[in-house]
């Protein structure tokens, strides 16, 4: 498996162009004062960078 360039991680590296993750931070003013789903927040981050 290490000879496979897709699993190697060194031969086919590409720069990731992601939006600033800080723009998607969940505001938590006090412990337990916010409700958020990690997958929903991550989905919004990934959708913002989705190719058209």
N, C-alpha and C positions, 0 to 999 in steps of 0.2 A: 504494500500500500504506500510506503514512503517513496517509491519510484514514480507514483502517479502524480503528474504536475498539478492536478486539481486538489489532491489531498496534501501536497507538500507545503503549500502556503508561502513558498519563497519564490517560485518562478512566475506565478500568475497574479501577483499582488496588484491591486488597483486602488487608487485613492478614493475614499468615500467622500461624497459631497452631501453632507447632512446639514439641515438647518440647525441653528443654535438651540441646544436642548434646554437652555435656561429660559427660553421663551415659553416652554411648556411646563414650567414648574407649577406645582400645586401649592397655593398659599395656605399655610397652616398657622393661623394666628395664635392658637393655644393647643396643647395636647388634646387630641380627641375632638377638636373643633371642625375638622374637615373630613369630608367623605369623598374618596376618589378611587377609581379602579385602575390599577397599573396597566392592564392591557388596553383600556380605553385611551389613557393618556399616551401610551406608546404608539397606539394606532394612529392617533392624530399627528404625532411627530412623523411617522413613516408616510402617512398619506400626503403630508405637506411636500415631501420630496419625491412623490411618485411621478414617474415619467408620463408625459401626456401623449 
